[in-house]
Amino acid sequence: MSSDSKKLPLRPNAIAWLWVFAFLSGCAVGPNYKRPIINSPATFRGETAAGETSFGDLDWWTVYQDPILQSLVREAITNNYDLLIATARVEQERALAVQARSQFFPNLEYNGTISRGRNELFGSLFPNTGVTASSALVSLNTFWELDLWGRIRRLNEAARARALASEDARHGVMLTLLSDVASDYFRLLELDRELEIDTRTTNSFGDSLNIFRQRMEGGTGSALETSRAEAAMADAESATPFVLQEIALTENELCILLGRNPGPIDRSKPDISGLLTPNVPVGLPSQLLERRPDIRQAEQLLRAANADVGESVAEFFPKIGLTALLGRVSPELSAFSLGSANAWGMAAQTTGPIFEGGKLVGQYHQTKAAKEEAILRYRRSILFALRDVSDALISRQRLAEIGDHQATEVASLEKAVKLATERYLAGKANYYEVLEAQQQLFPAQLNLARTQRDEQLVIVTLYKSLGGGWQENR
């Protein structure tokens, strides 16, 4: 038996051991991901009572209990173009993750060539003493890269992280959409209330004008009283077109969020004060890391940047792969069907860098710098989140105080208007007292309505800042 034949039984074993080594090799070069240490406070600034329960854990339909608002939110989630665009981006990132995962599997291709010519073979120039002949080639080729250094695993890790980041970005768009719809809806309710106040104030000035006219006609009043009353009523009437304009513009803005053509928005009566939420626990600052979409997105992008570092390190190592082919080949078409035309082969190949002019080193430093940027963005997103929650909490407290004072002011001015009118009719006061009380009451009522709107809007802002409202359906 020849020496070559004695070596044949060893080849399958060598190949098997190479496969085993490839499967069992769990080493992936580069750093494994670890969440950066975050120095988050124990409580939010402006928080009155600490606790683990958070307002952000509530479903949006339990926070916004107005049936009309709930219907608008569902319509926006279905039709809003920004959300549809974000969903398309998620599908793109998922498809890229599938492409990255495909590198784990062997690549199988087919190839075929049939040619006839002179001094050619398989469609290429080949000297054959000027003979005209036919040739044929049909083959299946496969290649599989052994992921010894974890390059493919790092590519997949980065692709998965970016896919998850796109999903978190979609959640962020949904949360912003929900808050924008609620904010526009509450602004509409407040504008409806302003319109109601304008109408009531105009009627009040009109009543005063009628009284002044009657007294002037009876000889007990003056033209000055009537002129001042007419001016006050015209001033109140001039506010109505402005409010109607704001209503129309806000409706158009809300229609865009709903994916509708501009038009009117059906809504409930302007009783925004009844929608205020009495209790809004915020929970622990550490919970923001798991709930808020922009923080989750920033962390997934950091995870992807970390995997990119590992992939750039793996580029310094050789790529080892297995190739195989199976087919039929014959330089003479007449011999293509014979057994001698069968062809097969197996091989292992390796490629690796020797000199790249600094390209691989530059790629490595680039990925390291990108990872550092991702860390900074992640930390910054957390700081912004803490600030957003704190701002909302402080604003809510101060707006509640302002609202209490304004409510007292409005009640006092309403009483003053009533008393001034009675005193004027009894001849105990002049017209100036009546007009002054009415002119003070009108802006006070508007300020109270706007403060109550801002109180509701700050609840929307707080809910958004806490990362609530991801769920799409009940």
ZICOR-V590430 format. One record per backbone hydrogen bond with DSSP energy under -1.0 kcal/mol. NH is the residue of the N-H (numbers start at 1). CO is the residue of the C=O. E is the energy in kcal/mol with one decimal. If there is no record, write none. Layout:
nh=NH co=CO e=E
nh=NH co=CO e=E
This chain:
nh=6 co=2 e=-1.4
nh=10 co=7 e=-1.2
nh=11 co=8 e=-1.3
nh=14 co=10 e=-2.3
nh=15 co=11 e=-2.4
nh=16 co=12 e=-2.6
nh=17 co=13 e=-2.7
nh=18 co=14 e=-1.8
nh=19 co=15 e=-2.1
nh=20 co=16 e=-2.7
nh=21 co=17 e=-2.5
nh=22 co=18 e=-1.9
nh=23 co=19 e=-2.4
nh=24 co=20 e=-2.8
nh=25 co=21 e=-1.3
nh=29 co=149 e=-2.6
nh=40 co=38 e=-1.4
nh=47 co=44 e=-1.9
nh=55 co=281 e=-3.4
nh=57 co=54 e=-1.4
nh=58 co=55 e=-1.3
nh=62 co=59 e=-1.6
nh=63 co=59 e=-1.1
nh=64 co=60 e=-2.8
nh=70 co=66 e=-2.5
nh=71 co=67 e=-2.0
nh=72 co=68 e=-2.1
nh=73 co=69 e=-2.4
nh=74 co=70 e=-2.2
nh=75 co=71 e=-2.0
nh=76 co=72 e=-2.4
nh=77 co=73 e=-2.5
nh=78 co=74 e=-1.6
nh=79 co=75 e=-2.4
nh=80 co=76 e=-2.7
nh=84 co=80 e=-2.0
nh=85 co=81 e=-2.7
nh=86 co=82 e=-2.2
nh=87 co=83 e=-2.2
nh=88 co=84 e=-2.0
nh=89 co=85 e=-2.0
nh=90 co=86 e=-1.8
nh=91 co=87 e=-2.0
nh=92 co=88 e=-1.9
nh=93 co=89 e=-2.4
nh=94 co=90 e=-2.4
nh=95 co=91 e=-2.1
nh=96 co=92 e=-2.2
nh=97 co=93 e=-2.0
nh=98 co=94 e=-1.9
nh=99 co=95 e=-2.0
nh=100 co=96 e=-2.2
nh=101 co=97 e=-2.3
nh=102 co=98 e=-1.4
nh=103 co=100 e=-1.3
nh=104 co=101 e=-1.9
nh=105 co=102 e=-1.5
nh=107 co=143 e=-3.4
nh=109 co=141 e=-3.3
nh=111 co=139 e=-2.3
nh=113 co=137 e=-3.3
nh=115 co=135 e=-2.7
nh=117 co=133 e=-2.5
nh=119 co=131 e=-1.1
nh=121 co=124 e=-2.9
nh=124 co=121 e=-1.4
nh=126 co=119 e=-2.5
nh=131 co=128 e=-1.4
nh=133 co=117 e=-2.5
nh=135 co=115 e=-3.0
nh=136 co=330 e=-2.4
nh=137 co=113 e=-2.6
nh=138 co=328 e=-2.5
nh=139 co=111 e=-2.9
nh=140 co=326 e=-2.9
nh=141 co=109 e=-3.3
nh=142 co=324 e=-2.6
nh=143 co=107 e=-1.8
nh=144 co=322 e=-2.4
nh=146 co=320 e=-3.1
nh=148 co=146 e=-2.3
nh=154 co=150 e=-2.6
nh=155 co=151 e=-2.1
nh=156 co=152 e=-2.4
nh=157 co=153 e=-2.5
nh=158 co=154 e=-2.5
nh=159 co=155 e=-2.3
nh=160 co=156 e=-2.8
nh=161 co=157 e=-2.2
nh=162 co=158 e=-2.3
nh=163 co=159 e=-2.0
nh=164 co=160 e=-2.4
nh=165 co=161 e=-2.4
nh=166 co=162 e=-2.1
nh=167 co=163 e=-1.6
nh=168 co=164 e=-2.4
nh=169 co=165 e=-2.4
nh=170 co=166 e=-2.0
nh=171 co=167 e=-2.1
nh=172 co=168 e=-2.3
nh=173 co=169 e=-2.2
nh=174 co=170 e=-2.5
nh=175 co=171 e=-2.6
nh=176 co=172 e=-2.5
nh=177 co=173 e=-2.7
nh=178 co=174 e=-2.7
nh=179 co=175 e=-2.2
nh=180 co=176 e=-2.6
nh=181 co=177 e=-2.6
nh=182 co=178 e=-2.3
nh=183 co=179 e=-2.7
nh=184 co=180 e=-2.6
nh=185 co=181 e=-2.2
nh=186 co=182 e=-2.6
nh=187 co=183 e=-2.2
nh=188 co=184 e=-2.1
nh=189 co=185 e=-2.1
nh=190 co=186 e=-2.2
nh=191 co=187 e=-2.7
nh=192 co=188 e=-2.5
nh=193 co=189 e=-1.7
nh=194 co=190 e=-2.4
nh=195 co=191 e=-2.6
nh=196 co=192 e=-2.0
nh=197 co=193 e=-2.6
nh=198 co=194 e=-3.1
nh=199 co=195 e=-2.4
nh=200 co=196 e=-2.5
nh=201 co=197 e=-3.0
nh=202 co=198 e=-2.8
nh=203 co=199 e=-2.3
nh=204 co=200 e=-2.0
nh=205 co=201 e=-2.8
nh=206 co=202 e=-2.2
nh=207 co=203 e=-2.3
nh=208 co=204 e=-2.1
nh=209 co=205 e=-2.5
nh=210 co=206 e=-2.2
nh=211 co=207 e=-2.0
nh=212 co=208 e=-2.6
nh=213 co=209 e=-2.5
nh=214 co=210 e=-2.4
nh=215 co=211 e=-2.3
nh=216 co=212 e=-2.3
nh=217 co=213 e=-2.9
nh=218 co=214 e=-1.7
nh=219 co=216 e=-1.1
nh=220 co=215 e=-2.2
nh=221 co=215 e=-1.6
nh=226 co=222 e=-1.4
nh=227 co=223 e=-2.7
nh=228 co=224 e=-2.5
nh=229 co=225 e=-2.2
nh=230 co=226 e=-2.5
nh=231 co=227 e=-2.3
nh=232 co=228 e=-2.1
nh=233 co=229 e=-2.2
nh=234 co=230 e=-2.3
nh=235 co=231 e=-2.1
nh=236 co=232 e=-1.9
nh=237 co=233 e=-2.4
nh=238 co=234 e=-1.9
nh=243 co=239 e=-2.0
nh=244 co=240 e=-2.6
nh=245 co=241 e=-2.2
nh=246 co=242 e=-2.3
nh=247 co=243 e=-2.4
nh=248 co=244 e=-2.2
nh=249 co=245 e=-2.5
nh=250 co=246 e=-2.4
nh=251 co=247 e=-2.5
nh=252 co=248 e=-2.3
nh=253 co=249 e=-2.2
nh=254 co=250 e=-2.4
nh=255 co=251 e=-2.3
nh=256 co=252 e=-1.8
nh=257 co=253 e=-1.5
nh=258 co=254 e=-1.7
nh=259 co=256 e=-1.0
nh=260 co=255 e=-2.9
nh=271 co=269 e=-2.6
nh=274 co=271 e=-1.0
nh=275 co=272 e=-1.6
nh=287 co=284 e=-1.4
nh=288 co=285 e=-1.5
nh=291 co=287 e=-1.4
nh=292 co=288 e=-2.1
nh=296 co=292 e=-2.0
nh=297 co=293 e=-2.8
nh=298 co=294 e=-2.2
nh=299 co=295 e=-2.2
nh=300 co=296 e=-2.2
nh=301 co=297 e=-2.3
nh=302 co=298 e=-1.7
nh=303 co=299 e=-2.6
nh=304 co=300 e=-2.3
nh=305 co=301 e=-2.2
nh=306 co=302 e=-2.4
nh=307 co=303 e=-2.0
nh=308 co=304 e=-2.0
nh=309 co=305 e=-1.3
nh=310 co=306 e=-1.4
nh=311 co=307 e=-2.2
nh=312 co=308 e=-2.2
nh=313 co=309 e=-1.9
nh=314 co=310 e=-2.1
nh=316 co=313 e=-1.7
nh=317 co=314 e=-1.4
nh=319 co=351 e=-3.6
nh=321 co=349 e=-2.9
nh=322 co=144 e=-2.8
nh=323 co=347 e=-3.3
nh=324 co=142 e=-1.9
nh=325 co=345 e=-2.4
nh=326 co=140 e=-2.0
nh=327 co=343 e=-3.0
nh=328 co=138 e=-2.8
nh=329 co=341 e=-2.9
nh=330 co=136 e=-2.4
nh=333 co=134 e=-1.2
nh=335 co=332 e=-1.8
nh=336 co=333 e=-1.3
nh=338 co=335 e=-1.1
nh=341 co=338 e=-1.9
nh=342 co=339 e=-1.6
nh=343 co=327 e=-3.1
nh=345 co=325 e=-1.9
nh=347 co=323 e=-2.6
nh=349 co=321 e=-2.8
nh=351 co=319 e=-2.1
nh=359 co=356 e=-1.1
nh=362 co=358 e=-2.5
nh=363 co=359 e=-2.4
nh=364 co=360 e=-2.3
nh=365 co=361 e=-2.4
nh=366 co=362 e=-2.1
nh=367 co=363 e=-2.4
nh=368 co=364 e=-2.2
nh=369 co=365 e=-2.3
nh=370 co=366 e=-2.5
nh=371 co=367 e=-2.2
nh=372 co=368 e=-2.1
nh=373 co=369 e=-2.2
nh=374 co=370 e=-2.3
nh=375 co=371 e=-2.3
nh=376 co=372 e=-2.2
nh=377 co=373 e=-2.6
nh=378 co=374 e=-2.3
nh=379 co=375 e=-2.5
nh=380 co=376 e=-2.6
nh=381 co=377 e=-2.4
nh=382 co=378 e=-1.5
nh=383 co=379 e=-2.0
nh=384 co=380 e=-2.6
nh=385 co=381 e=-2.0
nh=386 co=382 e=-2.5
nh=387 co=383 e=-2.3
nh=388 co=384 e=-2.7
nh=389 co=385 e=-2.2
nh=390 co=386 e=-2.3
nh=391 co=387 e=-3.1
nh=392 co=388 e=-2.1
nh=393 co=389 e=-2.4
nh=394 co=390 e=-2.7
nh=395 co=391 e=-2.6
nh=396 co=392 e=-2.2
nh=397 co=393 e=-2.0
nh=398 co=394 e=-2.4
nh=399 co=395 e=-2.8
nh=400 co=396 e=-1.9
nh=401 co=397 e=-1.7
nh=402 co=398 e=-2.7
nh=403 co=399 e=-3.0
nh=404 co=400 e=-1.9
nh=405 co=401 e=-2.0
nh=406 co=402 e=-2.6
nh=407 co=403 e=-2.4
nh=408 co=404 e=-1.9
nh=409 co=405 e=-2.2
nh=410 co=406 e=-2.8
nh=411 co=407 e=-2.3
nh=412 co=408 e=-2.3
nh=413 co=409 e=-2.6
nh=414 co=410 e=-2.6
nh=415 co=411 e=-1.8
nh=416 co=412 e=-2.2
nh=417 co=413 e=-2.6
nh=418 co=414 e=-1.9
nh=419 co=415 e=-2.5
nh=420 co=416 e=-2.9
nh=421 co=417 e=-2.2
nh=422 co=418 e=-2.1
nh=423 co=419 e=-2.7
nh=424 co=420 e=-2.4
nh=425 co=421 e=-2.4
nh=426 co=422 e=-1.7
nh=427 co=424 e=-1.3
nh=428 co=423 e=-3.0
nh=435 co=431 e=-2.3
nh=436 co=432 e=-2.7
nh=437 co=433 e=-2.0
nh=438 co=434 e=-2.3
nh=439 co=435 e=-2.9
nh=440 co=436 e=-1.6
nh=441 co=437 e=-1.7
nh=442 co=438 e=-1.9
nh=444 co=440 e=-1.3
nh=445 co=441 e=-2.5
nh=446 co=442 e=-1.8
nh=447 co=443 e=-2.8
nh=448 co=444 e=-2.1
nh=449 co=445 e=-2.2
nh=450 co=446 e=-2.4
nh=451 co=447 e=-2.3
nh=452 co=448 e=-2.4
nh=453 co=449 e=-1.9
nh=454 co=450 e=-2.6
nh=455 co=451 e=-2.2
nh=456 co=452 e=-1.6
nh=457 co=453 e=-2.7
nh=458 co=454 e=-2.2
nh=460 co=456 e=-1.7
nh=461 co=457 e=-2.5
nh=462 co=458 e=-2.3
nh=463 co=459 e=-2.6
nh=464 co=460 e=-2.3
nh=465 co=461 e=-2.8
nh=466 co=462 e=-2.0
nh=467 co=464 e=-1.3
nh=468 co=463 e=-2.3
